[in-house]
Every structure is written in structure tokens, then in C-alpha cells.
């Protein structure tokens, strides 16, 4: 009986693999379209959708959830090809994005390092509004090559996210080595964080570390109102989970009741807890030369920020009272929701020659919001 059952199981497995392979071939040939469900990523200070995670949905004939499909495709030597097809379709779907939203696309380190990724990149040269989310499951032994690929992504307007932060050693090492723009906090920290003080303390600690790395925390797996409120209390800027919105074939806006809840709680907490009240408007130019020309022509202007084509600050040109016109190339960029006291401490621990340089304030897509001068921040906080 055991032998007969084993033969039957082997036959069933063979039929399943044959069916899977047939379905995979149809996907890779373009005969079966890849569809996506989009899960909202919500701004927890404004109560609006900031972005969406694109989650691939394969035909039912494949008979497995997406993560297992990628594993089986890998066993068949087709994982990179499947990732290429999924990534291409996801990047094409950016045209569906509402204004001021980003799209997060999951990719493995192996795919980002592959020739197929370079070929895809050559056909889609603009990555603005794209967050490449690096999955944790794969070991990276040499970070130098992948850092070069990430720099290329960022030069084309894209951003990098590390998934499942805190769930394992690999994700923490990714954060240190990659310095991503977004850090996705694993759901193991989020579940019941309102009743578990250890989890709350760890969320707060990771949030502070992320702020020092100029990264935004995305808290995954928010299932209840209590978890959401605790995360807002802890200063998490972005959230994702079934309570805020399930994956949907359409890029849906945040439900009105959830938006009202977030805005009312954010209003109740609003004080001097972020940098918005210290922002100073500042002229922007696309090149250092035009910035210097403005400073020469208009003595009422002391500071100009040079931005790239995606409105991200790249350097500051200022009129120094002693040194004349000065270019600050290695500028300090701070998230707009950062704690002012933490920012001041961080600024004053810079080398003496840079200690009182102004810094640029950015939003969750890295776009320039204004500058803050250290002397103004000191006067406000120290009296």
C-alpha cells in the first residue's frame, strides 16, 4: 500500500509540475497576462494614500500562491525570467498611479544584478515614482555590485526599500549596507504593539535609527485600529495593512472613515513634534551656475538649493558672511516629520566646519520642501 501511494503521489506531483510549467510558459511568452492587486501605503499624518505595493496575481491554473510560484520557477531555472515579466508589467502599471503616489515593486537581489534587469531598464529609463523593494530571503555576500545597481536606480528617479526589517539578520544587514529610502517594518513588531511594550520600544528604536539614515518607516500588517493608533503615537510615518486597505485590482483611495480617524488623531498630536513650523522657503535652480548667478544678482537672497529633475535636493549654494559664495555638496537631508530636538542633536555632532550648515527638508519621495537653518532651530528649541 505504501509503495502504491508513493507512485500515486509521484504521478500527481508530475502532473502538477507539468501543468505549472505549461502555465509558466504561457506567462513568459505573453499569452497569459500578469495582473496585479495594489495595496495602499498610507501617510499616517495626512490620512491619504502615499503609494501602493504591486502584488502579482498569477492564473489559478498555477495552483500555488505567488511566493511559491517564484520558488518553483527557480527550481525550473526560470525565476529571473518570471521576475523580469512581473517587473516589466508592474512598471508599466505606473501609468495608473494617482498624482503624488509611488509604486513599490518587489525584486530579488539576483534579479537586480541580472542582465535581464539592465535590459528592462534600458527600455524604461525613467524610474520616478518607483520604489524597488528588496526581498529578504536571498543572501547577499558582496554588496558593492548591488550598491552600484541601486545608485543607478536612484539616478533615474527611483528609490530603494528593504522589506521585513527586524525579522532576520539579512534585513538588518541590508539596511546598514544599502541605506534605503524606505524600511518596511515586519508585521511581527506591529501585531499587538499596543499591548506589548517591548514591541513598542523596538518600533520607536527602529524609527529613530531610520530617521538618522534619512529613511522612512513603513509599518506593515496593521490589522486593527488599536495598532494604528499606537503606531501613530510612536511616530510611524507610513502604514500598510488590511485595516487601511486590502489588495485590490484598482488603486483605491483611503476609505473616508479611516482618513477622518487618522486626521483627527494627527491633529490631536500635532504640536512642535516635526519640522514643518521651522521650514524656510528657498529659491531652487537646476544647476550650481544658475544658483550662483541668482545670488550675485539679488543681494536679498542668501541661499539657493540645487535640485535634480525629480525635485530632489542635491546641493546648497549660499552667501557666506566671510567666505563669499559657497557650495555645500554633502548636504544634510532630513525628513519633514523628524523630531526637531533629534535633528538639532544630529546637526551639532557634525564636523566643526559643517556644524552650522543649513539642511534640506524632504518628503517621503525625497522631494524638496524647504530649508531649516541651525541658528533658527537653536533659538526656537533652546530659548
Buried (B, 14 or more C-beta within 10 A) or exposed (E): EEEEEEEEEEEEEEEBEEEBBEBBEBBBEEEBEBEBBBBBBBBBBBBBBBBBBBBBEBBEEBBBEBEEBBBBBBEBEBBBBBBBBBBBBBBEBBEBBEEBBBBBBBBBBBBBBBEBBEEBBEEBEEBBBBBBBBBBBEEBEEBEEBBEBBEBBBEBBBBBBBBBBBBEEBBBBBBEBBBBBBBBBBBBBBBBBBEBEEBBEBBBEBBBBBBBBBBBBBBBBBBBEBBBBBBBBBBBBBBBBEBBBEBBEEBBEBEEEBBEBBBEBBEEEEEEBBBBEBBEEBBBBEEBEBBBBBBEEEEEBBBBBBBEEBBBBBBBBBBEEEEEBBEBEEBBBBBBBBBBEEBBEBBEEBEEEEEEBBBBBBBBBBBBBBBBBBEBBBEBBEE
